[in-house]
Amino acid sequence: MHEFKQYIQNYKQINIATTWLLLAAALVLLLPTTALSVSGLDQWVTEYRGYISIIVISAVAYFIALLLVQTGQSILEKQTEIGTMNKIHKMVKVMNTSEQAVIREFIIQKKDIISLPLEAAAVANLVDNCILVPALNSQEIIGSGSKIKLCINIKARPLLDHKALGFPTGKMTELQAQALKSARPAFAKEFYIRH
């Protein structure tokens, strides 16, 4: 949809010109010959009626094509959205302990954005399944040899409850807290916060 809106803005002058051309040509074709004879256009319209009709047909086809492109793009975006949500739902249901530990890091560090290594299998899997996304729009995932700033996908947040993240229900015992701390990923140990 964004590309379509950008297209409309880029070709605004063409769209305006096409609209006026369509209106003028349609008006000339639809006006009765008596009205055209007053202005002296009746002979000109009769002589060039075929060309004027082609202009009207072309302009209508142009706008129909724009409408079809917009409809197709909307359908594709909706399908992509549904596919992403299905991926997220499936991943949340089957997250292993290391993937849960990576997500818990956001809570432990009390941060929205964390630099994580893409070579870590748990991180790569969470990125592939749309749970984690690049934190900045301009940032892309290129290669796997370095850390990248990631955040939890806003669409996944409602699904990541205590149960999904492996937190115990009720008040956490000291033993459970120690188990969660020891389950932290190796790359997160440097950020360890003691309470």
Secondary structure, DSSP 8 states (H G I E B T S, - for coil): -HHHHHHHHHTHHHHHHHHHHHHHHHHHHHS-HHHHHHHT-HHHHHHHHHHHHHHHHHHHHHHHHHHHHHHHHHHHHHHHHHHHHHHHHHHHHH--HHHHHHHHHHHHTT-SEEEEETTSHHHHHHHHTTSEEESSTT-----SSSEEEEEE-TTTGGG--TTTTT--SSS--HHHHHHHHHTS-GGGGGG----
